[in-house]
Amino acid sequence: MTRGNQREKDRERAQARGGSKSSKNKDDGLTPEQRRERDAKALQEKLAKKAAGGSASAGAGGGGNSSNKK
């Protein structure tokens, strides 16, 4: 056995990395319904911001009709 305790060390590292990600999602203190509402609101704001910023360049590209080409 030339690798020694590499497997154990790797498990510890994976647990340390994975543990921080899962705790991030659980610590917001919201119910699933509240979380959905929050996420939907954030998505709507993002889309509105994108539409406001990209409305001038949307017609210039001509890419809107590209799906109709055969």
N, CA, C, O and CB atoms as a CASP TS submission, in Angstrom:
PFRMAT TS
TARGET T0000
AUTHOR 0000-0000-0000
METHOD Language model
MODEL 1
PARENT N/A
ATOM      1  N   MET     1       0.827  -1.189   0.000  1.00  0.00           N
ATOM      2  CA  MET     1       0.000   0.000   0.000  1.00  0.00           C
ATOM      3  C   MET     1       0.868   1.247   0.000  1.00  0.00           C
ATOM      4  O   MET     1       1.374   1.667   1.040  1.00  0.00           O
ATOM      5  CB  MET     1      -0.939   0.001   1.202  1.00  0.00           C
ATOM      6  N   THR     2       1.028   1.816  -1.149  1.00  0.00           N
ATOM      7  CA  THR     2       1.886   2.986  -1.243  1.00  0.00           C
ATOM      8  C   THR     2       1.135   4.284  -1.006  1.00  0.00           C
ATOM      9  O   THR     2       1.757   5.320  -0.767  1.00  0.00           O
ATOM     10  CB  THR     2       2.546   3.027  -2.586  1.00  0.00           C
ATOM     11  N   ARG     3      -0.171   4.249  -1.067  1.00  0.00           N
ATOM     12  CA  ARG     3      -0.930   5.491  -0.956  1.00  0.00           C
ATOM     13  C   ARG     3      -1.320   5.841   0.475  1.00  0.00           C
ATOM     14  O   ARG     3      -1.730   6.975   0.727  1.00  0.00           O
ATOM     15  CB  ARG     3      -2.164   5.398  -1.794  1.00  0.00           C
ATOM     16  N   GLY     4      -1.212   4.948   1.384  1.00  0.00           N
ATOM     17  CA  GLY     4      -1.486   5.250   2.783  1.00  0.00           C
ATOM     18  C   GLY     4      -2.929   5.618   3.029  1.00  0.00           C
ATOM     19  O   GLY     4      -3.832   4.868   2.659  1.00  0.00           O
ATOM     20  N   ASN     5      -3.162   6.756   3.646  1.00  0.00           N
ATOM     21  CA  ASN     5      -4.518   7.166   4.018  1.00  0.00           C
ATOM     22  C   ASN     5      -5.097   8.197   3.051  1.00  0.00           C
ATOM     23  O   ASN     5      -5.879   9.056   3.457  1.00  0.00           O
ATOM     24  CB  ASN     5      -4.521   7.731   5.428  1.00  0.00           C
ATOM     25  N   GLN     6      -4.725   8.118   1.795  1.00  0.00           N
ATOM     26  CA  GLN     6      -5.201   9.093   0.812  1.00  0.00           C
ATOM     27  C   GLN     6      -6.721   9.061   0.689  1.00  0.00           C
ATOM     28  O   GLN     6      -7.359  10.105   0.555  1.00  0.00           O
ATOM     29  CB  GLN     6      -4.561   8.829  -0.553  1.00  0.00           C
ATOM     30  N   ARG     7      -7.295   7.874   0.734  1.00  0.00           N
ATOM     31  CA  ARG     7      -8.746   7.737   0.607  1.00  0.00           C
ATOM     32  C   ARG     7      -9.455   8.443   1.756  1.00  0.00           C
ATOM     33  O   ARG     7     -10.455   9.129   1.544  1.00  0.00           O
ATOM     34  CB  ARG     7      -9.147   6.254   0.567  1.00  0.00           C
ATOM     35  N   GLU     8      -8.947   8.277   2.959  1.00  0.00           N
ATOM     36  CA  GLU     8      -9.557   8.914   4.121  1.00  0.00           C
ATOM     37  C   GLU     8      -9.446  10.437   4.037  1.00  0.00           C
ATOM     38  O   GLU     8     -10.398  11.158   4.338  1.00  0.00           O
ATOM     39  CB  GLU     8      -8.901   8.407   5.409  1.00  0.00           C
ATOM     40  N   LYS     9      -8.282  10.908   3.627  1.00  0.00           N
ATOM     41  CA  LYS     9      -8.096  12.360   3.480  1.00  0.00           C
ATOM     42  C   LYS     9      -9.036  12.919   2.420  1.00  0.00           C
ATOM     43  O   LYS     9      -9.619  13.989   2.598  1.00  0.00           O
ATOM     44  CB  LYS     9      -6.635  12.686   3.114  1.00  0.00           C
ATOM     45  N   ASP    10      -9.178  12.192   1.319  1.00  0.00           N
ATOM     46  CA  ASP    10     -10.060  12.648   0.245  1.00  0.00           C
ATOM     47  C   ASP    10     -11.507  12.701   0.715  1.00  0.00           C
ATOM     48  O   ASP    10     -12.239  13.625   0.359  1.00  0.00           O
ATOM     49  CB  ASP    10      -9.937  11.732  -0.976  1.00  0.00           C
ATOM     50  N   ARG    11     -11.927  11.726   1.507  1.00  0.00           N
ATOM     51  CA  ARG    11     -13.283  11.743   2.054  1.00  0.00           C
ATOM     52  C   ARG    11     -13.490  12.951   2.953  1.00  0.00           C
ATOM     53  O   ARG    11     -14.540  13.592   2.907  1.00  0.00           O
ATOM     54  CB  ARG    11     -13.566  10.455   2.831  1.00  0.00           C
ATOM     55  N   GLU    12     -12.491  13.262   3.770  1.00  0.00           N
ATOM     56  CA  GLU    12     -12.593  14.424   4.648  1.00  0.00           C
ATOM     57  C   GLU    12     -12.707  15.713   3.831  1.00  0.00           C
ATOM     58  O   GLU    12     -13.502  16.595   4.153  1.00  0.00           O
ATOM     59  CB  GLU    12     -11.377  14.494   5.589  1.00  0.00           C
ATOM     60  N   ARG    13     -11.908  15.809   2.778  1.00  0.00           N
ATOM     61  CA  ARG    13     -11.976  16.998   1.923  1.00  0.00           C
ATOM     62  C   ARG    13     -13.333  17.115   1.244  1.00  0.00           C
ATOM     63  O   ARG    13     -13.906  18.203   1.180  1.00  0.00           O
ATOM     64  CB  ARG    13     -10.869  16.961   0.868  1.00  0.00           C
ATOM     65  N   ALA    14     -13.847  16.005   0.741  1.00  0.00           N
ATOM     66  CA  ALA    14     -15.145  16.024   0.071  1.00  0.00           C
ATOM     67  C   ALA    14     -16.254  16.394   1.044  1.00  0.00           C
ATOM     68  O   ALA    14     -17.184  17.117   0.683  1.00  0.00           O
ATOM     69  CB  ALA    14     -15.438  14.666  -0.567  1.00  0.00           C
ATOM     70  N   GLN    15     -16.163  15.911   2.258  1.00  0.00           N
ATOM     71  CA  GLN    15     -17.170  16.238   3.262  1.00  0.00           C
ATOM     72  C   GLN    15     -17.109  17.725   3.609  1.00  0.00           C
ATOM     73  O   GLN    15     -18.146  18.364   3.785  1.00  0.00           O
ATOM     74  CB  GLN    15     -16.972  15.382   4.529  1.00  0.00           C
ATOM     75  N   ALA    16     -15.911  18.270   3.705  1.00  0.00           N
ATOM     76  CA  ALA    16     -15.758  19.689   4.024  1.00  0.00           C
ATOM     77  C   ALA    16     -16.315  20.548   2.897  1.00  0.00           C
ATOM     78  O   ALA    16     -16.964  21.562   3.156  1.00  0.00           O
ATOM     79  CB  ALA    16     -14.278  20.032   4.277  1.00  0.00           C
ATOM     80  N   ARG    17     -16.070  20.156   1.656  1.00  0.00           N
ATOM     81  CA  ARG    17     -16.590  20.924   0.515  1.00  0.00           C
ATOM     82  C   ARG    17     -18.099  20.785   0.405  1.00  0.00           C
ATOM     83  O   ARG    17     -18.797  21.780   0.213  1.00  0.00           O
ATOM     84  CB  ARG    17     -15.928  20.465  -0.791  1.00  0.00           C
ATOM     85  N   GLY    18     -18.605  19.586   0.523  1.00  0.00           N
ATOM     86  CA  GLY    18     -20.033  19.331   0.370  1.00  0.00           C
ATOM     87  C   GLY    18     -20.853  19.876   1.512  1.00  0.00           C
ATOM     88  O   GLY    18     -21.990  20.302   1.306  1.00  0.00           O
ATOM     89  N   GLY    19     -20.307  19.875   2.708  1.00  0.00           N
ATOM     90  CA  GLY    19     -21.031  20.344   3.876  1.00  0.00           C
ATOM     91  C   GLY    19     -21.336  21.833   3.814  1.00  0.00           C
ATOM     92  O   GLY    19     -22.399  22.266   4.258  1.00  0.00           O
ATOM     93  N   SER    20     -20.423  22.614   3.274  1.00  0.00           N
ATOM     94  CA  SER    20     -20.647  24.058   3.215  1.00  0.00           C
ATOM     95  C   SER    20     -21.718  24.408   2.184  1.00  0.00           C
ATOM     96  O   SER    20     -22.448  25.383   2.365  1.00  0.00           O
ATOM     97  CB  SER    20     -19.340  24.788   2.883  1.00  0.00           C
ATOM     98  N   LYS    21     -21.821  23.640   1.123  1.00  0.00           N
ATOM     99  CA  LYS    21     -22.830  23.927   0.104  1.00  0.00           C
ATOM    100  C   LYS    21     -24.237  23.623   0.603  1.00  0.00           C
ATOM    101  O   LYS    21     -25.158  24.409   0.384  1.00  0.00           O
ATOM    102  CB  LYS    21     -22.545  23.125  -1.159  1.00  0.00           C
ATOM    103  N   SER    22     -24.404  22.491   1.270  1.00  0.00           N
ATOM    104  CA  SER    22     -25.736  22.115   1.716  1.00  0.00           C
ATOM    105  C   SER    22     -26.217  23.022   2.837  1.00  0.00           C
ATOM    106  O   SER    22     -27.411  23.310   2.917  1.00  0.00           O
ATOM    107  CB  SER    22     -25.752  20.666   2.172  1.00  0.00           C
ATOM    108  N   SER    23     -25.332  23.474   3.694  1.00  0.00           N
ATOM    109  CA  SER    23     -25.755  24.349   4.788  1.00  0.00           C
ATOM    110  C   SER    23     -26.142  25.726   4.267  1.00  0.00           C
ATOM    111  O   SER    23     -26.956  26.414   4.883  1.00  0.00           O
ATOM    112  CB  SER    23     -24.643  24.476   5.834  1.00  0.00           C
ATOM    113  N   LYS    24     -25.571  26.133   3.145  1.00  0.00           N
ATOM    114  CA  LYS    24     -25.900  27.438   2.576  1.00  0.00           C
ATOM    115  C   LYS    24     -27.375  27.491   2.167  1.00  0.00           C
ATOM    116  O   LYS    24     -28.035  28.511   2.365  1.00  0.00           O
ATOM    117  CB  LYS    24     -24.997  27.741   1.363  1.00  0.00           C
ATOM    118  N   ASN    25     -27.885  26.417   1.607  1.00  0.00           N
ATOM    119  CA  ASN    25     -29.263  26.391   1.151  1.00  0.00           C
ATOM    120  C   ASN    25     -30.260  26.274   2.300  1.00  0.00           C
ATOM    121  O   ASN    25     -31.387  26.757   2.183  1.00  0.00           O
ATOM    122  CB  ASN    25     -29.458  25.250   0.192  1.00  0.00           C
ATOM    123  N   LYS    26     -29.878  25.657   3.384  1.00  0.00           N
ATOM    124  CA  LYS    26     -30.806  25.383   4.475  1.00  0.00           C
ATOM    125  C   LYS    26     -30.895  26.515   5.489  1.00  0.00           C
ATOM    126  O   LYS    26     -31.832  26.537   6.287  1.00  0.00           O
ATOM    127  CB  LYS    26     -30.402  24.123   5.174  1.00  0.00           C
ATOM    128  N   ASP    27     -29.960  27.450   5.486  1.00  0.00           N
ATOM    129  CA  ASP    27     -29.903  28.459   6.529  1.00  0.00           C
ATOM    130  C   ASP    27     -30.741  29.700   6.244  1.00  0.00           C
ATOM    131  O   ASP    27     -30.695  30.649   7.027  1.00  0.00           O
ATOM    132  CB  ASP    27     -28.495  28.862   6.742  1.00  0.00           C
ATOM    133  N   ASP    28     -31.498  29.730   5.165  1.00  0.00           N
ATOM    134  CA  ASP    28     -32.250  30.941   4.862  1.00  0.00           C
ATOM    135  C   ASP    28     -33.512  31.069   5.710  1.00  0.00           C
ATOM    136  O   ASP    28     -34.081  32.159   5.781  1.00  0.00           O
ATOM    137  CB  ASP    28     -32.616  30.965   3.398  1.00  0.00           C
ATOM    138  N   GLY    29     -33.967  30.000   6.352  1.00  0.00           N
ATOM    139  CA  GLY    29     -35.104  30.062   7.260  1.00  0.00           C
ATOM    140  C   GLY    29     -36.437  30.270   6.568  1.00  0.00           C
ATOM    141  O   GLY    29     -37.382  30.752   7.193  1.00  0.00           O
ATOM    142  N   LEU    30     -36.539  29.927   5.317  1.00  0.00           N
ATOM    143  CA  LEU    30     -37.776  30.108   4.555  1.00  0.00           C
ATOM    144  C   LEU    30     -38.442  28.767   4.308  1.00  0.00           C
ATOM    145  O   LEU    30     -37.788  27.727   4.243  1.00  0.00           O
ATOM    146  CB  LEU    30     -37.498  30.819   3.219  1.00  0.00           C
ATOM    147  N   THR    31     -39.753  28.818   4.172  1.00  0.00           N
ATOM    148  CA  THR    31     -40.485  27.623   3.769  1.00  0.00           C
ATOM    149  C   THR    31     -40.309  27.448   2.263  1.00  0.00           C
ATOM    150  O   THR    31     -39.937  28.399   1.575  1.00  0.00           O
ATOM    151  CB  THR    31     -42.004  27.722   4.156  1.00  0.00           C
ATOM    152  N   PRO    32     -40.564  26.268   1.747  1.00  0.00           N
ATOM    153  CA  PRO    32     -40.429  26.070   0.298  1.00  0.00           C
ATOM    154  C   PRO    32     -41.281  27.045  -0.523  1.00  0.00           C
ATOM    155  O   PRO    32     -40.859  27.497  -1.588  1.00  0.00           O
ATOM    156  CB  PRO    32     -40.810  24.647  -0.061  1.00  0.00           C
ATOM    157  N   GLU    33     -42.470  27.364  -0.029  1.00  0.00           N
ATOM    158  CA  GLU    33     -43.329  28.309  -0.752  1.00  0.00           C
ATOM    159  C   GLU    33     -42.715  29.706  -0.770  1.00  0.00           C
ATOM    160  O   GLU    33     -42.724  30.375  -1.803  1.00  0.00           O
ATOM    161  CB  GLU    33     -44.729  28.358  -0.114  1.00  0.00           C
ATOM    162  N   GLN    34     -42.186  30.146   0.357  1.00  0.00           N
ATOM    163  CA  GLN    34     -41.546  31.454   0.416  1.00  0.00           C
ATOM    164  C   GLN    34     -40.313  31.498  -0.471  1.00  0.00           C
ATOM    165  O   GLN    34     -40.035  32.514  -1.107  1.00  0.00           O
ATOM    166  CB  GLN    34     -41.172  31.801   1.853  1.00  0.00           C
ATOM    167  N   ARG    35     -39.580  30.402  -0.511  1.00  0.00           N
ATOM    168  CA  ARG    35     -38.389  30.333  -1.342  1.00  0.00           C
ATOM    169  C   ARG    35     -38.757  30.434  -2.818  1.00  0.00           C
ATOM    170  O   ARG    35     -38.079  31.112  -3.589  1.00  0.00           O
ATOM    171  CB  ARG    35     -37.621  29.038  -1.071  1.00  0.00           C
ATOM    172  N   ARG    36     -39.844  29.749  -3.210  1.00  0.00           N
ATOM    173  CA  ARG    36     -40.302  29.823  -4.611  1.00  0.00           C
ATOM    174  C   ARG    36     -40.703  31.245  -4.974  1.00  0.00           C
ATOM    175  O   ARG    36     -40.371  31.731  -6.055  1.00  0.00           O
ATOM    176  CB  ARG    36     -41.491  28.867  -4.847  1.00  0.00           C
ATOM    177  N   GLU    37     -41.424  31.917  -4.062  1.00  0.00           N
ATOM    178  CA  GLU    37     -41.840  33.293  -4.321  1.00  0.00           C
ATOM    179  C   GLU    37     -40.630  34.211  -4.462  1.00  0.00           C
ATOM    180  O   GLU    37     -40.584  35.063  -5.350  1.00  0.00           O
ATOM    181  CB  GLU    37     -42.756  33.795  -3.200  1.00  0.00           C
ATOM    182  N   ARG    38     -39.656  34.029  -3.580  1.00  0.00           N
ATOM    183  CA  ARG    38     -38.450  34.854  -3.627  1.00  0.00           C
ATOM    184  C   ARG    38     -37.706  34.632  -4.940  1.00  0.00           C
ATOM    185  O   ARG    38     -37.273  35.590  -5.581  1.00  0.00           O
ATOM    186  CB  ARG    38     -37.529  34.541  -2.432  1.00  0.00           C
ATOM    187  N   ASP    39     -37.558  33.372  -5.338  1.00  0.00           N
ATOM    188  CA  ASP    39     -36.842  33.054  -6.555  1.00  0.00           C
ATOM    189  C   ASP    39     -37.586  33.563  -7.784  1.00  0.00           C
ATOM    190  O   ASP    39     -36.967  34.055  -8.727  1.00  0.00           O
ATOM    191  CB  ASP    39     -36.621  31.558  -6.657  1.00  0.00           C
ATOM    192  N   ALA    40     -38.918  33.444  -7.776  1.00  0.00           N
ATOM    193  CA  ALA    40     -39.706  33.936  -8.905  1.00  0.00           C
ATOM    194  C   ALA    40     -39.574  35.448  -9.033  1.00  0.00           C
ATOM    195  O   ALA    40     -39.450  35.971 -10.141  1.00  0.00           O
ATOM    196  CB  ALA    40     -41.181  33.543  -8.745  1.00  0.00           C
ATOM    197  N   LYS    41     -39.601  36.145  -7.910  1.00  0.00           N
ATOM    198  CA  LYS    41     -39.461  37.602  -7.936  1.00  0.00           C
ATOM    199  C   LYS    41     -38.086  38.001  -8.460  1.00  0.00           C
ATOM    200  O   LYS    41     -37.969  38.932  -9.257  1.00  0.00           O
ATOM    201  CB  LYS    41     -39.685  38.192  -6.532  1.00  0.00           C
ATOM    202  N   ALA    42     -37.052  37.300  -8.017  1.00  0.00           N
ATOM    203  CA  ALA    42     -35.702  37.591  -8.487  1.00  0.00           C
ATOM    204  C   ALA    42     -35.579  37.331  -9.987  1.00  0.00           C
ATOM    205  O   ALA    42     -34.925  38.092 -10.700  1.00  0.00           O
ATOM    206  CB  ALA    42     -34.677  36.750  -7.718  1.00  0.00           C
ATOM    207  N   LEU    43     -36.201  36.270 -10.459  1.00  0.00           N
ATOM    208  CA  LEU    43     -36.151  35.951 -11.883  1.00  0.00           C
ATOM    209  C   LEU    43     -36.882  37.001 -12.706  1.00  0.00           C
ATOM    210  O   LEU    43     -36.402  37.403 -13.767  1.00  0.00           O
ATOM    211  CB  LEU    43     -36.751  34.571 -12.141  1.00  0.00           C
ATOM    212  N   GLN    44     -38.042  37.450 -12.227  1.00  0.00           N
ATOM    213  CA  GLN    44     -38.785  38.494 -12.934  1.00  0.00           C
ATOM    214  C   GLN    44     -37.986  39.784 -13.008  1.00  0.00           C
ATOM    215  O   GLN    44     -37.957  40.443 -14.048  1.00  0.00           O
ATOM    216  CB  GLN    44     -40.126  38.751 -12.251  1.00  0.00           C
ATOM    217  N   GLU    45     -37.333  40.147 -11.901  1.00  0.00           N
ATOM    218  CA  GLU    45     -36.507  41.353 -11.903  1.00  0.00           C
ATOM    219  C   GLU    45     -35.348  41.217 -12.879  1.00  0.00           C
ATOM    220  O   GLU    45     -35.006  42.166 -13.584  1.00  0.00           O
ATOM    221  CB  GLU    45     -35.978  41.644 -10.497  1.00  0.00           C
ATOM    222  N   LYS    46     -34.751  40.041 -12.918  1.00  0.00           N
ATOM    223  CA  LYS    46     -33.635  39.802 -13.823  1.00  0.00           C
ATOM    224  C   LYS    46     -34.077  39.911 -15.281  1.00  0.00           C
ATOM    225  O   LYS    46     -33.392  40.520 -16.104  1.00  0.00           O
ATOM    226  CB  LYS    46     -33.023  38.427 -13.557  1.00  0.00           C
ATOM    227  N   LEU    47     -35.233  39.311 -15.592  1.00  0.00           N
ATOM    228  CA  LEU    47     -35.741  39.373 -16.962  1.00  0.00           C
ATOM    229  C   LEU    47     -36.127  40.797 -17.344  1.00  0.00           C
ATOM    230  O   LEU    47     -35.891  41.224 -18.474  1.00  0.00           O
ATOM    231  CB  LEU    47     -36.945  38.442 -17.126  1.00  0.00           C
ATOM    232  N   ALA    48     -36.722  41.537 -16.403  1.00  0.00           N
ATOM    233  CA  ALA    48     -37.092  42.921 -16.688  1.00  0.00           C
ATOM    234  C   ALA    48     -35.851  43.769 -16.933  1.00  0.00           C
ATOM    235  O   ALA    48     -35.841  44.617 -17.825  1.00  0.00           O
ATOM    236  CB  ALA    48     -37.916  43.507 -15.535  1.00  0.00           C
ATOM    237  N   LYS    49     -34.820  43.545 -16.153  1.00  0.00           N
ATOM    238  CA  LYS    49     -33.573  44.286 -16.322  1.00  0.00           C
ATOM    239  C   LYS    49     -32.937  43.947 -17.665  1.00  0.00           C
ATOM    240  O   LYS    49     -32.420  44.823 -18.358  1.00  0.00           O
ATOM    241  CB  LYS    49     -32.595  43.977 -15.170  1.00  0.00           C
ATOM    242  N   LYS    50     -32.981  42.668 -18.025  1.00  0.00           N
ATOM    243  CA  LYS    50     -32.402  42.243 -19.297  1.00  0.00           C
ATOM    244  C   LYS    50     -33.197  42.825 -20.466  1.00  0.00           C
ATOM    245  O   LYS    50     -32.613  43.254 -21.461  1.00  0.00           O
ATOM    246  CB  LYS    50     -32.364  40.705 -19.387  1.00  0.00           C
ATOM    247  N   ALA    51     -34.522  42.839 -20.350  1.00  0.00           N
ATOM    248  CA  ALA    51     -35.358  43.381 -21.419  1.00  0.00           C
ATOM    249  C   ALA    51     -35.145  44.879 -21.562  1.00  0.00           C
ATOM    250  O   ALA    51     -35.117  45.397 -22.679  1.00  0.00           O
ATOM    251  CB  ALA    51     -36.836  43.081 -21.151  1.00  0.00           C
ATOM    252  N   ALA    52     -34.997  45.571 -20.458  1.00  0.00           N
ATOM    253  CA  ALA    52     -34.785  47.021 -20.513  1.00  0.00           C
ATOM    254  C   ALA    52     -33.425  47.345 -21.109  1.00  0.00           C
ATOM    255  O   ALA    52     -33.302  48.300 -21.877  1.00  0.00           O
ATOM    256  CB  ALA    52     -34.907  47.639 -19.112  1.00  0.00           C
ATOM    257  N   GLY    53     -32.427  46.589 -20.780  1.00  0.00           N
ATOM    258  CA  GLY    53     -31.088  46.846 -21.275  1.00  0.00           C
ATOM    259  C   GLY    53     -30.872  46.356 -22.694  1.00  0.00           C
ATOM    260  O   GLY    53     -30.096  46.961 -23.433  1.00  0.00           O
ATOM    261  N   GLY    54     -31.519  45.301 -23.091  1.00  0.00           N
ATOM    262  CA  GLY    54     -31.276  44.717 -24.399  1.00  0.00           C
ATOM    263  C   GLY    54     -32.338  45.019 -25.433  1.00  0.00           C
ATOM    264  O   GLY    54     -32.287  44.464 -26.530  1.00  0.00           O
ATOM    265  N   SER    55     -33.303  45.881 -25.128  1.00  0.00           N
ATOM    266  CA  SER    55     -34.384  46.146 -26.079  1.00  0.00           C
ATOM    267  C   SER    55     -33.872  46.864 -27.321  1.00  0.00           C
ATOM    268  O   SER    55     -34.412  46.646 -28.406  1.00  0.00           O
ATOM    269  CB  SER    55     -35.481  46.975 -25.416  1.00  0.00           C
ATOM    270  N   ALA    56     -32.870  47.698 -27.210  1.00  0.00           N
ATOM    271  CA  ALA    56     -32.342  48.427 -28.359  1.00  0.00           C
ATOM    272  C   ALA    56     -31.587  47.502 -29.303  1.00  0.00           C
ATOM    273  O   ALA    56     -31.646  47.681 -30.519  1.00  0.00           O
ATOM    274  CB  ALA    56     -31.430  49.556 -27.897  1.00  0.00           C
ATOM    275  N   SER    57     -30.893  46.534 -28.770  1.00  0.00           N
ATOM    276  CA  SER    57     -30.100  45.650 -29.615  1.00  0.00           C
ATOM    277  C   SER    57     -30.882  44.418 -30.066  1.00  0.00           C
ATOM    278  O   SER    57     -30.379  43.647 -30.884  1.00  0.00           O
ATOM    279  CB  SER    57     -28.851  45.221 -28.880  1.00  0.00           C
ATOM    280  N   ALA    58     -32.084  44.213 -29.563  1.00  0.00           N
ATOM    281  CA  ALA    58     -32.852  43.023 -29.907  1.00  0.00           C
ATOM    282  C   ALA    58     -33.293  43.046 -31.367  1.00  0.00           C
ATOM    283  O   ALA    58     -33.234  42.012 -32.033  1.00  0.00           O
ATOM    284  CB  ALA    58     -34.068  42.899 -28.998  1.00  0.00           C
ATOM    285  N   GLY    59     -33.723  44.168 -31.873  1.00  0.00           N
ATOM    286  CA  GLY    59     -34.185  44.257 -33.256  1.00  0.00           C
ATOM    287  C   GLY    59     -33.055  44.380 -34.249  1.00  0.00           C
ATOM    288  O   GLY    59     -33.236  44.038 -35.418  1.00  0.00           O
ATOM    289  N   ALA    60     -31.908  44.849 -33.835  1.00  0.00           N
ATOM    290  CA  ALA    60     -30.803  45.072 -34.757  1.00  0.00           C
ATOM    291  C   ALA    60     -30.160  43.769 -35.221  1.00  0.00           C
ATOM    292  O   ALA    60     -29.633  43.699 -36.331  1.00  0.00           O
ATOM    293  CB  ALA    60     -29.763  45.950 -34.107  1.00  0.00           C
ATOM    294  N   GLY    61     -30.199  42.761 -34.398  1.00  0.00           N
ATOM    295  CA  GLY    61     -29.521  41.520 -34.739  1.00  0.00           C
ATOM    296  C   GLY    61     -30.249  40.712 -35.795  1.00  0.00           C
ATOM    297  O   GLY    61     -29.607  40.015 -36.581  1.00  0.00           O
ATOM    298  N   GLY    62     -31.564  40.785 -35.834  1.00  0.00           N
ATOM    299  CA  GLY    62     -32.314  40.013 -36.789  1.00  0.00           C
ATOM    300  C   GLY    62     -32.365  38.539 -36.441  1.00  0.00           C
ATOM    301  O   GLY    62     -32.736  37.728 -37.289  1.00  0.00           O
ATOM    302  N   GLY    63     -32.007  38.166 -35.232  1.00  0.00           N
ATOM    303  CA  GLY    63     -31.969  36.772 -34.837  1.00  0.00           C
ATOM    304  C   GLY    63     -33.318  36.226 -34.466  1.00  0.00           C
ATOM    305  O   GLY    63     -33.437  35.017 -34.265  1.00  0.00           O
ATOM    306  N   GLY    64     -34.325  37.027 -34.365  1.00  0.00           N
ATOM    307  CA  GLY    64     -35.638  36.558 -33.957  1.00  0.00           C
ATOM    308  C   GLY    64     -36.292  35.632 -34.958  1.00  0.00           C
ATOM    309  O   GLY    64     -37.089  34.779 -34.569  1.00  0.00           O
ATOM    310  N   ASN    65     -35.982  35.774 -36.227  1.00  0.00           N
ATOM    311  CA  ASN    65     -36.600  34.944 -37.265  1.00  0.00           C
ATOM    312  C   ASN    65     -35.703  33.784 -37.686  1.00  0.00           C
ATOM    313  O   ASN    65     -36.023  33.080 -38.644  1.00  0.00           O
ATOM    314  CB  ASN    65     -36.938  35.795 -38.479  1.00  0.00           C
ATOM    315  N   SER    66     -34.616  33.578 -37.007  1.00  0.00           N
ATOM    316  CA  SER    66     -33.693  32.530 -37.425  1.00  0.00           C
ATOM    317  C   SER    66     -34.293  31.137 -37.259  1.00  0.00           C
ATOM    318  O   SER    66     -33.891  30.211 -37.965  1.00  0.00           O
ATOM    319  CB  SER    66     -32.403  32.631 -36.635  1.00  0.00           C
ATOM    320  N   SER    67     -35.232  30.970 -36.355  1.00  0.00           N
ATOM    321  CA  SER    67     -35.826  29.661 -36.149  1.00  0.00           C
ATOM    322  C   SER    67     -36.810  29.308 -37.267  1.00  0.00           C
ATOM    323  O   SER    67     -37.164  28.138 -37.419  1.00  0.00           O
ATOM    324  CB  SER    67     -36.527  29.614 -34.798  1.00  0.00           C
ATOM    325  N   ASN    68     -37.253  30.277 -38.041  1.00  0.00           N
ATOM    326  CA  ASN    68     -38.197  30.019 -39.116  1.00  0.00           C
ATOM    327  C   ASN    68     -37.525  29.579 -40.408  1.00  0.00           C
ATOM    328  O   ASN    68     -38.198  29.133 -41.338  1.00  0.00           O
ATOM    329  CB  ASN    68     -39.015  31.243 -39.371  1.00  0.00           C
ATOM    330  N   LYS    69     -36.210  29.701 -40.475  1.00  0.00           N
ATOM    331  CA  LYS    69     -35.505  29.324 -41.691  1.00  0.00           C
ATOM    332  C   LYS    69     -35.480  27.809 -41.834  1.00  0.00           C
ATOM    333  O   LYS    69     -35.292  27.089 -40.854  1.00  0.00           O
ATOM    334  CB  LYS    69     -34.077  29.888 -41.688  1.00  0.00           C
ATOM    335  N   LYS    70     -35.670  27.328 -43.064  1.00  0.00           N
ATOM    336  CA  LYS    70     -35.653  25.886 -43.312  1.00  0.00           C
ATOM    337  C   LYS    70     -34.739  25.552 -44.466  1.00  0.00           C
ATOM    338  O   LYS    70     -34.596  24.382 -44.822  1.00  0.00           O
ATOM    339  CB  LYS    70     -37.059  25.369 -43.595  1.00  0.00           C
TER
END
